[in-house]
């Protein structure tokens, strides 16, 4: 049971990473790389990537 929950959480983090990455690319394309919204989205993506890396270890 614990392993199933672990797999579900891992997959949900991956899905969140993909969505946030797509959002960041869209924001950067329309607003530029130095735009406040783009930077905030990038920081949120960083947090998700860190969570994924911590989850693996």
N, C-alpha and C positions, 0 to 999 in steps of 0.2 A: 504493500500500500504506500509506504513512504517513497519508494522508487517511482511509482506512478505519479505522485505529487511532484517529485523532483523533476521528472520529465516534463510535466505540464508547465511548471514554473519556468523551466529552461526554454521551452518553446514560446511561452508568452513573452519572455524577455527578448527573444530573437525577433518575434513579430513586432514588438515595440521598437526595436532598433531599426528594422527595415522601414517602418512607417515614419519614424523621426528623421531618418536619413533622407527619405523622399521629400519630407516637408522642408528640411534644411536646403536641399538642392533647389526646390521650387522658390524658396525665399531668396536664396543667393542669386538665382537667375533673374528674379524680378526686382529685387531691392539692392543687390550688391553684397559683397562679402563683409563689408564693414558696417552694414546696417545693424541697428540695435536688435531687431527681431531675429535676424540671421545669427547673430552672436549668441543670443539667448537660446535659440534652438540648438546651436552647436554645443553649448554647455550642457543642455539637457541630454543630447546624444552622448556626450562624454560620460555623464552619470550612468546612463544605461549600459554603455560599453564597460565601464568599471564594474557595474553590478554583475554583468555577464562573466567578466574575467574572475571576479571574486567567487562567483557561483561555481565555476569550473574547478577552482583550487580548493 
